[in-house]
Structure formats: C-alpha cells, structure tokens
Amino acid sequence: MKFKKPPKDKIVSIDFETIVGTHNPEIMALYWDGGKAVYDLLKDDITDEFFAWLDTCKGINAHNIEFELKCLKTWGYDIHRLEGRIDDSMVMIAVNDSEQPKGLKEACAMVGIKLVS
C-alpha cells in the first residue's frame, strides 16, 4: 500500500481497534485535516512502509497514547522513534476541563503515563 505523505503542518490522530483484552491491533484509523478519516486499515495493511511513513509525521495524537503505543510495539514498531512527537488528548482535556480541572500529574496518572519533570 502506498501511503499519502502526511501534511507537514498537521498532527496525525491515530486510533486502534484491538482484540478485546489485548494490544493485538486488528484495525487502525488515521485522521488529519479537520477530523476526516484518511486511512482505515486492516492489520494486514501494516508494513515497514507504514512505519517509515509514521516517522515522517510532525506529531501523533491519540485519546490514550499509552494504549496506541502498546499496539505499535506489539506490531514491532520502535516506539522510541516517536519521542517528543506525541500528545494525549485525554490528558489535555483533563487539564483544560473548565468544570473540573485536574493537575497535569493527576491527568497523566489517569492514563498510566508517568510525568517526568
């Protein structure tokens, strides 16, 4: 499969669907450009070409990045290659919630991310 070049100014949102209770990905969706789905891939579509494509993305966002990283690792991707380019929207929402704001440390704990000072 040939992957479209990710836009240089856009952060790519990633979402995996897995076999229940595992980090074994079955389906993956990639979004950018205002929420429009760009790819909806089955696990057989994921190859080294996808990993090379992922390396060119400006940034990666997920609603629970810890889960998505575990899925990528299960596929054999070296998740350290994304260091400094990942965001977690669940943490961002918790910190910016005007009704019940949480501190960054508490928000990170919600998704199992250790806050590094």
N, C-alpha and C positions, 0 to 999 in steps of 0.2 A: 504494500500500500504506500502511496506517495502522500506525505503529509504536507498541508499548506504551511508556508512559512508563517510563524506567529508574528503578529504586529509588534514592532519594537516598542510602541508606547502603551501596550495593553498588558494587563496581568491576566494570565490564563487561570480560569477556575477549573478544578478537577473534581470528579466525583466517581467513586467506585461502588458498584453493587457486588456483593460477595455471597458465597455460600454461607448460610446462617451459622453464626458462631465461629467463623474462621476469618482469616485475612487472605483467602484464596479468591482473587478477583474473577468475576465472570463477565461483567460489563463495565465499561468506563465511558464517561461522557466528559467532553472538554467544551468549555464555553469561553467566549470573549465577545466583544462588540455589543455591549448592552444586554447580555443575557441570552443571545441567540446561540442555540446549540451548534457547534461546529463539527463535532465528531460524536458518534455514538458507536462505540467499538465493542466487538466481542473479544474474548480473551485471545482467540487465535490471531487477531489482528496486531497484537502487541509484539513487536520485534525490536531488535537493536536499532532499527531505523527510528522507531518511536523514542527510544532513549536518547538518541542523538538529537532528535527534534526537541525533546524536553530540555536538553542542555542549552538550547538557543533561546528559550523563553526568558523574558525580562523578569518575571516573577510568577509564582504559583500561589493560588489561594484555594482554601478548602474550608468547609464548615467545621471540620475536625481534622486538622492536618496530621495529627498523630496517627489516626486511622489510615489516612491515604498513604502516608509514608510507610507504614507497615505493609500495606498492599504492594507498593512499589518494590519494597525489599523482598517480599515473597516472590515477585516476578524476577528478581535477580538484579534490580537496579541499585547502584551505589548511591544511597540517599544523601551521602555527604556532598555529592556534586551539586545539591540544591542549597547548600548552606548560604545563608544571607539573602535568599531569594524566596522565602516562604512566608505566608501570612495565614492566620487562622481567623476566619470571620466570627466564629463563636466567641473567641476571646475579645475581639474588637467590639462586638455587640454588647458583651457583658460589661466591659469597661465604660462604654459610652451610653449605657441604658439610663435614660433620664428618670425613669420610675424607681429603679433600684440599682444604682451604680455599684460596681464592685471594684476593688483594687486590682491591679494587674496580677499580683501574686495569687489572689483568690481566683481570679478568672482563669489563669493558667492552670491552677490545680483542678479546675472543673474538667479539663480535657487531658489531664495527665502530663502536662508539659512543665518541666522544672524551669523556673525563672532563673536565669543566670545574670548576675549583676555585672 
